[in-house]
Amino acid sequence: YVVAALASIFYRFLWPSYFALKMVPFTFSFLGLLFWHLAISKYLSKKTAVYFSLLYIFAASPFLQFTLAPIGDHAEIIFFQGLCLYLFCGFIAQEKNKMRNLFLFALISGFAMWFDYTHVSLLVGAFGYLILYDRRQLSVRNLSYFTFGFLIGFSPWILLNLQGGGGLSIQVTPLWQLFTVELFLSRLF
């Protein structure tokens, strides 16, 4: 839905064409590069950020083909993960807008989960870091900010599934059936 809405903006300015359709993933890819570069240069080093940017720009052909395909998940999730990483690093670096960074991290993480479920890998990594290295950040206040922001960001997914009449489901399978031991073991082996 979102890619189609964004494509309509480019269609309005560039007329309906393949070029206008390609501008949506190109824009997300550019913004992803921007936020990844900002996060790496601010929290690691500028030299590492330049190396990352060069590897991103001059990437292998399959990466570029998937990133610039207007299918609605690859370039977008790279953008959302770069933005979330930037906000999460701002949260753990004890910047002055710490709670705003946490809330925006949660909000964008919820919205990114609506795009693609692979964003959960960034959330697992973020909470793994907090559990292993910075447990004092796991206060009730911080977790409530995160939960509230995540639910707001993830609410389009919830509303679309409830309006569809199928209840909360992922690819026809009801949500509560995805967490059974039998299904887990069948996918594992």
C-alpha positions as CSV (number, residue, x, y, z in Angstrom):
1,Y,0.0,0.0,0.0
2,V,2.7,2.4,1.0
3,V,4.9,1.9,-2.1
4,A,1.8,2.5,-4.3
5,A,1.0,5.7,-2.4
6,L,4.6,6.9,-2.7
7,A,4.7,6.0,-6.4
8,S,1.6,8.1,-7.0
9,I,3.6,11.1,-5.8
10,F,6.4,10.5,-8.3
11,Y,3.8,9.7,-11.0
12,R,2.3,13.2,-10.4
13,F,5.6,14.9,-11.0
14,L,7.3,12.6,-13.5
15,W,4.2,11.2,-15.3
16,P,3.4,7.5,-15.1
17,S,6.5,5.8,-16.3
18,Y,9.0,3.1,-15.2
19,F,11.4,5.8,-14.2
20,A,8.8,7.3,-11.7
21,L,8.2,3.8,-10.3
22,K,12.0,3.3,-9.8
23,M,12.2,6.6,-7.9
24,V,10.5,5.1,-4.9
25,P,13.1,2.5,-4.1
26,F,15.9,4.8,-5.2
27,T,14.7,7.4,-2.7
28,F,14.5,4.8,0.1
29,S,17.9,3.5,-0.9
30,F,19.4,7.0,-0.8
31,L,17.8,7.8,2.6
32,G,19.1,4.4,3.9
33,L,22.6,5.2,2.8
34,L,22.3,8.7,4.4
35,F,21.2,7.3,7.8
36,W,23.6,4.5,7.9
37,H,26.4,6.9,7.0
38,L,25.3,9.3,9.8
39,A,25.1,6.5,12.4
40,I,28.4,5.1,11.5
41,S,30.2,8.4,11.3
42,K,28.7,9.7,14.6
43,Y,29.1,6.6,16.7
44,L,32.1,4.8,15.1
45,S,34.4,6.8,12.9
46,K,34.2,8.9,9.7
47,K,36.7,6.7,7.9
48,T,34.5,3.6,8.6
49,A,31.5,5.6,7.3
50,V,33.2,6.5,4.1
51,Y,34.2,2.8,3.5
52,F,30.7,1.7,4.2
53,S,29.3,4.3,1.9
54,L,31.6,3.3,-0.9
55,L,30.8,-0.4,-0.5
56,Y,27.1,0.5,-0.5
57,I,27.3,2.6,-3.6
58,F,29.5,0.2,-5.6
59,A,27.8,-3.0,-4.4
60,A,27.5,-6.2,-6.3
61,S,24.9,-6.4,-9.0
62,P,22.4,-8.7,-7.2
63,F,22.3,-6.3,-4.2
64,L,21.6,-3.4,-6.5
65,Q,18.9,-5.3,-8.3
66,F,17.0,-6.2,-5.1
67,T,17.5,-2.8,-3.6
68,L,16.2,-0.9,-6.5
69,A,13.3,-3.3,-7.3
70,P,9.9,-1.6,-6.5
71,I,8.6,-4.5,-4.6
72,G,8.1,-2.8,-1.3
73,D,10.5,-4.3,1.3
74,H,14.2,-4.4,0.5
75,A,15.3,-0.7,0.1
76,E,12.7,0.3,2.7
77,I,13.9,-2.0,5.4
78,I,17.5,-0.9,4.8
79,F,16.3,2.7,5.3
80,F,14.3,1.9,8.5
81,Q,17.1,-0.1,10.0
82,G,19.6,2.7,9.4
83,L,17.3,5.2,10.9
84,C,16.5,2.9,13.9
85,L,20.2,2.2,14.4
86,Y,20.9,6.0,14.4
87,L,18.1,6.6,17.0
88,F,19.1,3.6,19.2
89,C,22.7,4.7,19.3
90,G,21.5,8.2,20.3
91,F,19.5,6.5,23.1
92,I,22.4,4.5,24.5
93,A,24.9,7.3,24.1
94,Q,22.9,9.2,26.8
95,E,22.2,12.2,24.5
96,K,20.0,15.0,25.8
97,N,17.0,13.8,23.8
98,K,17.3,10.3,25.1
99,M,13.6,9.5,25.6
100,R,12.6,11.1,22.3
101,N,15.2,8.9,20.6
102,L,13.8,5.8,22.4
103,F,10.2,6.7,21.5
104,L,11.1,7.4,17.8
105,F,13.1,4.2,17.7
106,A,10.1,2.2,18.9
107,L,7.7,4.1,16.6
108,I,9.8,3.5,13.5
109,S,10.5,-0.1,14.5
110,G,6.8,-0.8,14.7
111,F,6.3,0.8,11.3
112,A,9.3,-1.1,9.9
113,M,7.8,-4.4,11.2
114,W,4.7,-3.7,9.1
115,F,6.9,-3.5,6.0
116,D,9.1,-6.5,6.6
117,Y,9.4,-8.9,9.5
118,T,13.2,-9.1,9.2
119,H,13.4,-5.9,11.2
120,V,13.0,-8.1,14.2
121,S,16.7,-8.9,13.8
122,L,17.6,-5.3,14.7
123,L,15.3,-5.4,17.7
124,V,16.8,-8.7,18.9
125,G,20.3,-7.1,18.5
126,A,19.2,-3.9,20.3
127,F,17.6,-5.7,23.3
128,G,20.5,-8.2,23.3
129,Y,22.9,-5.3,23.7
130,L,20.9,-3.8,26.5
131,I,20.6,-7.1,28.3
132,L,24.3,-7.9,28.0
133,Y,26.0,-4.5,28.4
134,D,23.6,-1.9,29.7
135,R,20.9,-3.3,31.9
136,R,20.1,-0.1,33.7
137,Q,18.4,1.1,30.5
138,L,15.8,-1.6,30.9
139,S,13.7,0.3,33.4
140,V,9.9,0.1,33.5
141,R,9.8,3.7,32.2
142,N,12.0,3.0,29.2
143,L,10.1,-0.3,28.4
144,S,6.8,1.5,28.6
145,Y,8.0,4.2,26.2
146,F,9.2,1.6,23.9
147,T,6.0,-0.5,24.1
148,F,3.8,2.6,23.5
149,G,5.8,3.8,20.6
150,F,6.0,0.3,19.0
151,L,2.2,-0.2,19.3
152,I,1.6,3.1,17.6
153,G,4.0,2.3,14.8
154,F,2.7,-1.2,14.4
155,S,-1.0,-0.2,14.5
156,P,-1.4,0.0,10.7
157,W,-0.7,-3.8,10.5
158,I,-3.1,-4.5,13.3
159,L,-5.9,-2.3,11.8
160,L,-5.4,-3.8,8.3
161,N,-5.6,-7.3,9.6
162,L,-8.7,-6.7,11.7
163,Q,-10.5,-4.9,8.8
164,G,-9.7,-7.8,6.5
165,G,-12.0,-10.1,8.4
166,G,-9.3,-12.7,8.9
167,G,-8.3,-11.6,12.3
168,L,-4.6,-11.2,13.2
169,S,-2.9,-13.5,10.7
170,I,0.3,-13.7,8.7
171,Q,-0.1,-15.2,5.2
172,V,-3.5,-16.8,6.1
173,T,-2.1,-18.5,9.3
174,P,-3.7,-17.1,12.5
175,L,-1.1,-15.4,14.7
176,W,-1.6,-17.7,17.7
177,Q,-0.9,-20.8,15.5
178,L,2.5,-19.4,14.5
179,F,3.9,-20.0,18.1
180,T,3.2,-23.7,18.5
181,V,5.9,-26.2,19.4
182,E,5.0,-28.4,16.4
183,L,5.3,-25.6,13.9
184,F,8.6,-24.5,15.4
185,L,10.1,-28.0,15.3
186,S,8.8,-28.6,11.7
187,R,10.5,-25.3,10.6
188,L,13.7,-26.1,12.5
189,F,14.4,-29.6,11.1
